[in-house]
């Protein structure tokens, strides 16, 4: 069984080349942004530090997906 190619390596990043790549990006970026906005709403402006681990978790998840499907 061959893997489907959803992303192409371009310079130092990955770019979607298939509709499933775009869908994967939306599936990761949407909940990540929602979690950041929810954390900011619940904790207020005093807890800006909580956005960093949420962002890093989304970034790591997207990197794993991109590397697997490139």
Residue frames relative to the residue before (quaternion, step in Angstrom):
aa qw qx qy qz dx dy dz
X 1.0000 0.0000 0.0000 0.0000 0.00 0.00 0.00
X 0.2556 -0.7726 0.5627 0.1453 3.57 -0.83 0.95
X 0.4948 -0.6502 0.4923 0.2999 3.52 -1.18 0.60
X 0.4283 -0.6591 0.5457 0.2903 3.53 -1.18 0.57
X 0.3205 -0.7314 0.5707 0.1915 3.55 -1.02 0.82
X 0.0890 -0.8117 0.5772 0.0075 3.56 -0.55 1.23
X 0.7834 0.2163 -0.0910 0.5755 3.57 1.18 -0.62
X 0.2183 -0.7401 0.6195 0.1443 3.53 -1.22 0.64
X 0.4542 -0.6585 0.5262 0.2886 3.55 -1.06 0.79
X 0.0501 0.7859 -0.6110 0.0807 3.56 -0.77 1.07
X 0.7943 -0.1091 -0.0219 0.5972 3.54 -0.35 1.35
X 0.7982 -0.2721 0.2015 0.4983 3.62 -0.61 -1.06
X 0.7154 0.4032 -0.2510 0.5126 3.60 1.22 0.10
X 0.4574 -0.6500 0.5320 0.2918 3.53 -1.37 -0.04
X 0.1448 -0.7736 0.6130 0.0694 3.55 -1.06 0.84
X 0.4652 -0.6822 0.4716 0.3093 3.62 -0.87 0.82
X 0.0972 -0.7955 0.5966 0.0413 3.56 -0.97 0.88
X 0.7121 0.3278 -0.2118 0.5836 3.57 1.32 0.15
X 0.6065 -0.5769 0.3884 0.3853 3.59 -1.09 0.56
X 0.6137 0.5481 -0.3556 0.4432 3.58 1.12 -0.54
X 0.5925 0.5564 -0.3574 0.4601 3.58 1.18 -0.49
X 0.6495 0.4930 -0.3029 0.4932 3.56 1.01 -0.83
X 0.6503 0.5122 -0.3142 0.4648 3.59 0.97 -0.82
X 0.6377 0.5156 -0.3286 0.4686 3.60 1.02 -0.75
X 0.6422 0.5165 -0.3271 0.4625 3.58 0.98 -0.79
X 0.6586 0.4945 -0.3086 0.4758 3.59 0.94 -0.85
X 0.6590 0.5253 -0.3039 0.4442 3.58 1.02 -0.84
X 0.7072 0.4072 -0.2675 0.5123 3.61 1.12 -0.46
X 0.6962 0.4871 -0.2867 0.4426 3.60 0.84 -0.95
X 0.6278 0.5635 -0.3415 0.4144 3.62 0.96 -0.79
X 0.7255 0.4077 -0.2635 0.4878 3.63 0.69 -0.96
X 0.5995 0.5545 -0.3669 0.4455 3.60 1.11 -0.59
X 0.6748 0.4728 -0.2920 0.4857 3.58 0.90 -0.89
X 0.6320 0.5269 -0.3352 0.4589 3.58 1.00 -0.78
X 0.6574 0.4999 -0.3114 0.4700 3.61 0.97 -0.81
X 0.6405 0.5132 -0.3316 0.4653 3.60 0.99 -0.76
X 0.6856 0.4732 -0.2913 0.4703 3.59 0.86 -0.91
X 0.6441 0.5132 -0.3234 0.4661 3.59 1.01 -0.75
X 0.6499 0.5038 -0.3176 0.4721 3.59 0.96 -0.82
X 0.6566 0.5010 -0.3117 0.4699 3.58 0.99 -0.79
X 0.6481 0.5126 -0.3144 0.4673 3.59 1.06 -0.74
X 0.7049 0.4614 -0.2680 0.4673 3.58 0.90 -0.93
X 0.7769 0.3610 -0.1848 0.4816 3.58 0.80 -0.99
X 0.4312 -0.7020 0.4673 0.3207 3.59 1.14 -0.37
X 0.7261 -0.4416 0.3089 0.4270 3.54 -1.32 -0.09
X 0.5732 0.6226 -0.3789 0.3745 3.59 1.16 -0.40
X 0.7431 0.3866 -0.2146 0.5023 3.60 1.13 -0.49
X 0.0894 0.8220 -0.5529 0.1028 3.57 0.72 1.05
X 0.5630 0.6297 -0.3796 0.3774 3.60 1.15 -0.50
X 0.6087 0.5841 -0.3601 0.3983 3.63 1.09 -0.59
X 0.5863 0.5966 -0.3679 0.4062 3.59 1.18 -0.47
X 0.6143 0.5840 -0.3493 0.3994 3.59 1.05 -0.69
X 0.7084 0.4269 -0.3065 0.4711 3.68 0.72 -0.83
X 0.6069 0.5390 -0.3596 0.4602 3.60 1.09 -0.62
X 0.6563 0.5038 -0.3017 0.4737 3.58 0.95 -0.90
X 0.6729 0.4989 -0.3010 0.4557 3.60 0.89 -0.90
X 0.6267 0.5221 -0.3410 0.4674 3.60 1.05 -0.68
X 0.6570 0.4933 -0.3053 0.4815 3.60 0.99 -0.79
X 0.6496 0.5182 -0.3123 0.4604 3.57 1.00 -0.82
X 0.6625 0.5006 -0.3014 0.4687 3.57 0.93 -0.89
X 0.6382 0.5255 -0.3200 0.4628 3.58 0.97 -0.83
X 0.6811 0.4831 -0.2912 0.4668 3.56 0.92 -0.90
X 0.6276 0.5355 -0.3371 0.4535 3.60 1.02 -0.71
X 0.6456 0.5145 -0.3183 0.4659 3.57 0.98 -0.83
X 0.6589 0.4993 -0.3070 0.4716 3.59 0.93 -0.89
X 0.6711 0.5057 -0.3011 0.4507 3.59 0.89 -0.91
X 0.6715 0.4941 -0.3022 0.4621 3.56 0.90 -0.89
X 0.6546 0.5236 -0.3061 0.4513 3.59 1.02 -0.79
X 0.7967 0.2863 -0.1302 0.5162 3.58 0.96 -0.85
X 0.5254 0.6009 -0.4496 0.4008 3.59 0.95 0.80
